[in-house]
Amino acid sequence: MGCLKEALKKKWDYIVLQEYSNYPWLQPNTFKSDVALYVPDIKASGARMVLFENWPYIDSAPDVIGKITKVYDELA
């Protein structure tokens, strides 16, 4: 979080947050609460937050992309 606070001292139009691909669907509640921690500081800076949704590992089960997308959709 300290790195973000330092970065927000500069003027940005967008702040992009990215997590590794499996974390959002393996730990959806933790992922959502982690994202929520950043929202106030990003809004206060005047920037817009963008969540970068990664694709799953190639050897993941076929339904994993749907699980990942569902978690991101719930944050929209």
Contact map, one row per residue, 1 for C-alpha under 8 A:
1111100000000000000000000000000000000100000000000000000000000000000000000000
1111110000000000000000000000000000000000000000000000000000000000000000000000
1111111000000000000000000000000000000000000000000000000000000000000000000000
1111111100000000000000000000000000000000000000000000000000000000000000000000
1111111110000000000000000000000000000000100000000000000000000000000000000000
0111111111000000000000000000000000000000000000000000000000000000000000000000
0011111111000000000000000000000000000000000000000000000000000000000000000000
0001111111110000000000000000000000000000110010000000000000000000000000000000
0000111111100000000000000000000000000000000010000000000000000000000000000000
0000011111110000000000000000000000000000000000000000000000000000000000000000
0000000111111000000000000000000000000000000010100000000000000000000000000000
0000000101111110000000000000000000000000000011100000000000000000000000000000
0000000000111110000000000000000000000000000001110000000000000000000000000000
0000000000011111000000000000000000000000000000111100000000000000000000000000
0000000000011111100000000000000000000000010000111100000000000000000000000000
0000000000000111110000000000000000000000000000001111000000000000000000000000
0000000000000011111000000000000000000000000000001111000000000000000000000000
0000000000000001111100000000000000000000000000000011110000000000000000000000
0000000000000000111110110000000000000000000000000001110000000000000000000000
0000000000000000011111110000000000000000000000000000010000000000000000000000
0000000000000000001111110000000000000000000000000000111110000000000100000000
0000000000000000000111111100000000000000000000000000000110000000000100000000
0000000000000000001111111111001000000000000000000000000000000000000000000000
0000000000000000001111111111001100000000000000000000000000000000000100110000
0000000000000000000001111111000000000000000000000000000000000001001100100000
0000000000000000000001111111000000000000000000000000000000000000000000000000
0000000000000000000000111111111000000000000000000000000000000000000000000000
0000000000000000000000111111111100000000000000000000000000000000000000100000
0000000000000000000000000011111110000000000000000000000000000000000000000000
0000000000000000000000000011111111000000000000000000000000000000000000000000
0000000000000000000000110011111111100000000000000000000000000000000000000000
0000000000000000000000010001111111110000000000000000000000000000000000000010
0000000000000000000000000000111111111000000000000000000000000000000000000000
0000000000000000000000000000011111111100000000000000000000000000000000000000
0000000000000000000000000000001111111110000000000000000000000000000000000000
0000000000000000000000000000000111111111000000000000000000000000000000000000
0000000000000000000000000000000011111111000000000000000000000000000000000000
1000000000000000000000000000000001111111110000000000000000000000000000000000
0000000000000000000000000000000000111111111000001000000000000000000000000000
0000000000000000000000000000000000011111111100000000000000000000000000000000
0000100100000000000000000000000000000111111110000000000000000000000000000000
0000000100000010000000000000000000000111111111111000000000000000000000000000
0000000000000000000000000000000000000011111111111000000000000000000000000000
0000000000000000000000000000000000000001111111100000000000000000000000000000
0000000110110000000000000000000000000000111111100000000000000000000000000000
0000000000011000000000000000000000000000011111110000000000000000000000000000
0000000000111110000000000000000000000000011111111000000000000000000000000000
0000000000001110000000000000000000000000011001111100000000000000000000000000
0000000000000111100000000000000000000010011000111110000000000000000000000000
0000000000000111100000000000000000000000000000011111000000000000000000000000
0000000000000001110000000000000000000000000000001111100000000000000000010000
0000000000000001111000000000000000000000000000000111110000000000000000000000
0000000000000000011010000000000000000000000000000011111000000000000110010000
0000000000000000011110000000000000000000000000000001111100000000000000000000
0000000000000000000010000000000000000000000000000000111110000000100000000000
0000000000000000000011000000000000000000000000000000011111010001100100000000
0000000000000000000011000000000000000000000000000000001111110000000000000000
0000000000000000000000000000000000000000000000000000000111110000000000000000
0000000000000000000000000000000000000000000000000000000011111000000000000000
0000000000000000000000000000000000000000000000000000000111111101000000000000
0000000000000000000000000000000000000000000000000000000000111111000000000000
0000000000000000000000000000000000000000000000000000000000011111100000000000
0000000000000000000000000000000000000000000000000000000000001111111000000000
0000000000000000000000001000000000000000000000000000000100011111111100000000
0000000000000000000000000000000000000000000000000000001100000111111110000000
0000000000000000000000000000000000000000000000000000000000000011111111000000
0000000000000000000000001000000000000000000000000000000000000011111111100000
0000000000000000000011011000000000000000000000000000100100000001111111110000
0000000000000000000000000000000000000000000000000000100000000000111111111000
0000000000000000000000000000000000000000000000000000000000000000011111111100
0000000000000000000000011001000000000000000000000000000000000000001111111110
0000000000000000000000010000000000000000000000000010100000000000000111111111
0000000000000000000000000000000000000000000000000000000000000000000011111111
0000000000000000000000000000000000000000000000000000000000000000000001111111
0000000000000000000000000000000100000000000000000000000000000000000000111111
0000000000000000000000000000000000000000000000000000000000000000000000011111
